[in-house]
């Protein structure tokens, strides 16, 4: 049986500390996600990798030490902001290519 009694009142100090803990945890995760996405763009540009080649995302996942699913999600997000340059294949802002 669980020790949690969710209907029990909680003092304000505990509520505030829990909230601060959640804010900190989520801020750390957001920072790590942002840093990983920056590393992903750097790796794509550094190695001149094209996302259309088979195994590219798996290779990037191994280099970054994350799952392939995470890299796929990050690539999907980055492609909403950026696109592959038609000349070299590097990720560039959409505005640059659409001109």
MARLUM-212243 format. One record per residue: residue in three letters; x, y, z of N, C-alpha, C in turn. Coordinates in Angstrom, 1 decimal. Layout:
N
REC residu   n_xx   n_yy   n_zz  ca_xx  ca_yy  ca_zz   c_xx   c_yy   c_zz
REC    ala      X      Y      Z      X      Y      Z      X      Y      Z
...
END
This chain:
99
REC residu   n_xx   n_yy   n_zz  ca_xx  ca_yy  ca_zz   c_xx   c_yy   c_zz
REC    unk    0.8   -1.2    0.0    0.0    0.0    0.0    0.9    1.2    0.0
REC    unk    0.5    2.2   -0.7    1.2    3.5   -0.8    1.1    4.3    0.4
REC    unk    2.2    5.0    0.7    2.3    6.0    1.8    1.7    7.3    1.5
REC    unk    1.4    7.6    0.2    0.9    8.9   -0.2   -0.5    9.0    0.1
REC    unk   -0.8   10.1    0.8   -2.2   10.4    1.1   -2.5   11.8    0.4
REC    unk   -3.0   11.7   -0.8   -3.1   12.9   -1.7   -4.1   13.9   -1.2
REC    unk   -5.0   13.5   -0.4   -6.0   14.5    0.2   -5.5   15.2    1.4
REC    unk   -4.4   14.7    2.0   -3.9   15.3    3.2   -3.4   16.7    2.9
REC    unk   -3.7   17.7    3.7   -3.2   19.1    3.4   -1.7   19.1    3.5
REC    unk   -1.1   20.0    2.7    0.4   20.2    2.7    0.7   21.6    3.1
REC    unk    1.7   21.8    3.9    2.1   23.1    4.3    2.7   23.9    3.1
REC    unk    2.6   25.2    3.2    3.0   26.1    2.1    4.5   26.0    1.8
REC    unk    5.3   25.8    2.8    6.7   25.7    2.6    7.1   24.5    1.7
REC    unk    6.4   23.4    2.0    6.6   22.1    1.2    6.2   22.3   -0.2
REC    unk    5.0   22.9   -0.4    4.5   23.2   -1.7    5.5   24.0   -2.5
REC    unk    6.0   25.1   -1.9    7.0   26.0   -2.6    8.3   25.2   -2.9
REC    unk    8.8   24.4   -2.0   10.0   23.7   -2.3    9.8   22.7   -3.4
REC    unk    8.7   22.0   -3.4    8.4   21.0   -4.5    8.4   21.7   -5.8
REC    unk    7.7   22.9   -5.9    7.6   23.6   -7.1    9.0   24.1   -7.6
REC    unk    9.8   24.6   -6.7   11.1   25.0   -7.0   11.9   23.8   -7.6
REC    unk   11.8   22.7   -7.0   12.5   21.5   -7.4   12.0   21.1   -8.9
REC    unk   10.7   21.2   -9.1   10.2   20.9  -10.5   10.8   21.9  -11.5
REC    unk   10.7   23.2  -11.1   11.2   24.2  -12.0   12.7   24.0  -12.3
REC    unk   13.5   23.7  -11.3   14.9   23.4  -11.5   15.1   22.2  -12.4
REC    unk   14.5   21.1  -12.1   14.6   19.9  -12.9   14.2   20.2  -14.4
REC    unk   13.1   20.9  -14.6   12.7   21.2  -16.0   13.7   22.1  -16.7
REC    unk   14.2   23.1  -16.0   15.2   24.1  -16.5   16.5   23.3  -17.0
REC    unk   16.9   22.4  -16.2   18.1   21.6  -16.5   17.9   20.8  -17.7
REC    unk   16.7   20.2  -17.8   16.4   19.4  -19.0   16.3   20.2  -20.3
REC    unk   15.7   21.4  -20.1   15.6   22.3  -21.3   17.0   22.8  -21.7
REC    unk   17.9   23.1  -20.8   19.2   23.5  -21.1   20.0   22.4  -21.8
REC    unk   19.9   21.1  -21.3   20.5   20.0  -21.9   20.0   19.7  -23.3
REC    unk   18.7   19.9  -23.5   18.1   19.7  -24.9   18.6   20.8  -25.8
REC    unk   18.7   22.0  -25.4   19.2   23.1  -26.2   20.7   22.9  -26.6
REC    unk   21.5   22.5  -25.6   22.9   22.2  -25.9   23.1   21.0  -26.8
REC    unk   22.3   20.0  -26.7   22.3   18.8  -27.5   22.0   19.2  -29.0
REC    unk   20.9   20.0  -29.1   20.5   20.4  -30.5   21.6   21.3  -31.1
REC    unk   22.3   22.1  -30.3   23.4   22.8  -30.9   24.6   21.9  -31.3
REC    unk   24.9   20.9  -30.5   25.9   19.9  -30.9   25.5   19.2  -32.1
REC    unk   24.2   18.9  -32.3   23.7   18.2  -33.4   23.9   19.0  -34.7
REC    unk   23.6   20.3  -34.7   23.8   21.1  -35.8   25.3   21.2  -36.1
REC    unk   26.1   21.4  -35.1   27.6   21.4  -35.3   28.1   20.2  -35.9
REC    unk   27.7   19.0  -35.5   28.1   17.7  -36.1   27.7   17.6  -37.5
REC    unk   26.5   18.0  -37.8   26.0   17.9  -39.2   26.8   18.8  -40.1
REC    unk   27.1   20.0  -39.7   27.9   21.0  -40.5   29.4   20.5  -40.5
REC    unk   29.9   20.0  -39.4   31.3   19.7  -39.4   31.6   18.5  -40.3
REC    unk   30.8   17.5  -40.3   31.0   16.3  -41.1   30.3   16.3  -42.4
REC    unk   29.7   17.5  -42.7   28.9   17.6  -44.0   28.0   16.4  -44.2
REC    unk   27.3   16.1  -43.1   26.4   14.9  -43.2   25.0   15.3  -43.8
REC    unk   24.5   14.5  -44.6   23.2   14.7  -45.2   22.2   13.8  -44.4
REC    unk   21.1   14.4  -44.1   20.1   13.6  -43.3   19.4   12.6  -44.2
REC    unk   19.6   12.7  -45.5   18.9   11.7  -46.4   19.7   10.4  -46.5
REC    unk   21.0   10.4  -46.0   21.8    9.1  -46.1   21.4    8.2  -45.0
REC    unk   21.3    6.9  -45.4   20.9    5.9  -44.4   21.9    5.8  -43.3
REC    unk   21.4    5.8  -42.1   22.2    5.6  -40.9   22.8    6.8  -40.3
REC    unk   22.5    8.0  -40.9   23.1    9.2  -40.3   22.6    9.5  -38.9
REC    unk   21.3    9.4  -38.7   20.7    9.7  -37.4   21.2    8.7  -36.3
REC    unk   21.4    7.4  -36.7   21.9    6.4  -35.8   23.4    6.8  -35.4
REC    unk   24.1    7.2  -36.4   25.5    7.6  -36.1   25.6    8.8  -35.2
REC    unk   24.8    9.8  -35.5   24.7   11.0  -34.6   24.3   10.6  -33.2
REC    unk   23.3    9.7  -33.1   22.9    9.3  -31.7   24.0    8.6  -31.0
REC    unk   24.8    7.8  -31.6   26.0    7.2  -31.0   27.0    8.3  -30.5
REC    unk   27.3    9.2  -31.4   28.2   10.3  -31.1   27.8   11.2  -29.9
REC    unk   26.4   11.4  -29.9   25.9   12.3  -28.8   25.6   11.5  -27.5
REC    unk   25.5   10.2  -27.6   25.2    9.3  -26.4   23.8    9.4  -26.0
REC    unk   22.9    9.5  -27.0   21.5    9.5  -26.8   20.8    8.5  -27.7
REC    unk   19.5    8.3  -27.6   18.8    7.3  -28.4   18.6    7.9  -29.8
REC    unk   18.4    7.0  -30.8   18.1    7.4  -32.1   16.8    8.2  -32.2
REC    unk   15.8    7.8  -31.3   14.5    8.5  -31.2   14.7   10.0  -30.8
REC    unk   15.6   10.2  -29.9   15.9   11.6  -29.4   16.5   12.4  -30.6
REC    unk   17.4   11.8  -31.3   18.0   12.5  -32.5   16.9   12.8  -33.5
REC    unk   16.1   11.8  -33.8   15.0   12.0  -34.8   14.1   13.1  -34.4
REC    unk   13.8   13.2  -33.1   12.9   14.3  -32.6   13.6   15.6  -32.7
REC    unk   14.9   15.7  -32.4   15.7   16.9  -32.5   15.8   17.3  -34.0
REC    unk   16.1   16.4  -34.9   16.2   16.7  -36.3   14.9   17.3  -36.8
REC    unk   13.8   16.6  -36.4   12.5   17.1  -36.8   12.2   18.6  -36.4
REC    unk   12.6   18.9  -35.2   12.5   20.3  -34.7   13.4   21.2  -35.5
REC    unk   14.6   20.8  -35.7   15.6   21.7  -36.3   15.2   21.9  -37.8
REC    unk   14.5   21.0  -38.4   14.1   21.2  -39.8   12.9   22.1  -39.9
REC    unk   12.2   22.3  -38.8   11.2   23.4  -38.8   11.8   24.8  -38.8
REC    unk   13.0   24.9  -38.2   13.7   26.2  -38.2   14.7   26.3  -39.3
REC    unk   15.2   25.3  -39.7   16.3   25.3  -40.7   15.9   24.3  -41.9
REC    unk   16.7   24.4  -42.9   16.6   23.5  -44.1   18.0   23.2  -44.6
REC    unk   18.1   22.2  -45.4   19.3   21.8  -46.0   19.6   22.7  -47.1
REC    unk   20.9   23.2  -47.2   21.3   24.1  -48.3   21.3   23.3  -49.6
REC    unk   20.7   23.8  -50.6   20.7   23.0  -51.9   22.1   22.8  -52.5
REC    unk   23.0   23.6  -52.1   24.4   23.5  -52.7   25.2   22.5  -51.9
REC    unk   25.3   22.7  -50.6   26.3   21.9  -49.8   25.6   20.9  -48.8
REC    unk   24.3   21.1  -48.6   23.6   20.2  -47.7   23.7   20.5  -46.2
REC    unk   24.4   21.6  -45.9   24.5   22.1  -44.5   23.2   22.7  -44.1
REC    unk   22.9   22.6  -42.7   21.7   23.2  -42.2   21.9   24.7  -42.2
REC    unk   20.9   25.4  -42.8   20.9   26.9  -42.8   19.5   27.4  -42.4
REC    unk   19.4   28.6  -41.9   18.1   29.1  -41.6   17.2   29.2  -42.9
REC    unk   15.9   28.9  -42.7   15.0   28.8  -43.9   15.0   30.1  -44.6
REC    unk   15.1   31.3  -43.9   15.1   32.6  -44.6   16.2   32.7  -45.6
REC    unk   17.3   32.1  -45.3   18.5   32.3  -46.2   18.2   31.5  -47.6
REC    unk   17.5   30.4  -47.5   17.3   29.6  -48.7   16.1   30.2  -49.5
REC    unk   15.1   30.7  -48.8   13.9   31.1  -49.5   14.1   32.5  -50.2
REC    unk   15.2   33.1  -50.1   15.4   34.4  -50.8   15.6   34.2  -52.3
END
